[in-house]
Amino acid sequence: VDTTPFGATAPVKPASESATQDDATLFGALWPLSEIVKLDATVDRRALRQQRDRLGALGYEFAPLSQDWHLAAT
């Protein structure tokens, strides 16, 4: 159960087995993520914000015209 206060950002965990498991739980059917990710706006707002924040931490960038996330080229 997430008890993070509204508007607070949770610290990003290092990439580990538990982080991978947490990502799988957070993204559900979208996991494993592809190079382009389209978030489901019907999930609750807190989950959508967590997904958005995690995608940014994983190196994805939001494309406003297509309303999806693209993995940034490294």
C-alpha positions as CSV (number, residue, x, y, z in Angstrom):
1,V,0.0,0.0,0.0
2,D,1.4,3.3,-1.0
3,T,1.4,5.9,1.8
4,T,3.3,8.6,0.0
5,P,1.6,12.0,0.7
6,F,-0.2,13.6,-2.2
7,G,2.2,15.6,-4.3
8,A,5.4,14.1,-2.7
9,T,7.8,12.3,-4.9
10,A,9.1,8.9,-3.8
11,P,12.9,8.4,-4.1
12,V,13.9,6.3,-7.1
13,K,15.3,2.9,-6.2
14,P,18.4,1.6,-7.9
15,A,17.9,-1.0,-10.6
16,S,17.7,-4.3,-8.7
17,E,15.5,-7.3,-8.6
18,S,13.0,-5.6,-6.3
19,A,12.9,-2.5,-8.5
20,T,12.2,-4.6,-11.5
21,Q,9.4,-6.4,-9.5
22,D,8.1,-3.0,-8.4
23,D,8.1,-1.7,-12.0
24,A,6.2,-4.8,-13.2
25,T,3.6,-4.2,-10.5
26,L,3.4,-0.5,-11.2
27,F,3.0,-0.9,-15.0
28,G,0.9,-4.1,-15.0
29,A,0.0,-5.1,-18.6
30,L,2.4,-2.6,-20.0
31,W,5.3,-4.5,-18.5
32,P,7.9,-5.2,-20.0
33,L,8.1,-1.7,-21.5
34,S,8.8,-1.2,-25.1
35,E,10.6,1.8,-26.7
36,I,7.3,3.6,-27.0
37,V,4.8,3.5,-24.1
38,K,1.2,4.8,-24.1
39,L,-0.1,5.1,-20.6
40,D,-3.7,4.1,-19.8
41,A,-5.5,7.2,-18.6
42,T,-8.3,5.1,-17.0
43,V,-6.0,4.0,-14.1
44,D,-6.3,6.1,-10.9
45,R,-4.4,9.4,-10.8
46,R,-1.9,8.4,-8.2
47,A,-0.8,5.3,-10.3
48,L,-0.7,7.5,-13.4
49,R,1.6,10.0,-11.7
50,Q,3.8,7.2,-10.4
51,Q,4.1,5.7,-13.8
52,R,4.9,9.1,-15.3
53,D,7.6,9.8,-12.7
54,R,9.1,6.3,-13.2
55,L,9.2,6.6,-17.0
56,G,11.2,9.8,-16.6
57,A,13.6,8.1,-14.2
58,L,14.0,5.2,-16.7
59,G,15.1,7.7,-19.5
60,Y,11.8,8.1,-21.3
61,E,10.7,11.5,-22.7
62,F,7.1,12.6,-23.2
63,A,6.0,13.4,-26.7
64,P,3.1,15.8,-26.4
65,L,1.8,15.5,-30.0
66,S,1.4,11.8,-29.9
67,Q,0.7,11.7,-26.1
68,D,3.1,8.8,-25.4
69,W,6.5,8.2,-24.0
70,H,9.6,7.5,-26.1
71,L,12.9,6.0,-24.8
72,A,15.5,8.6,-25.2
73,A,18.5,7.8,-27.4
74,T,21.7,7.4,-25.3
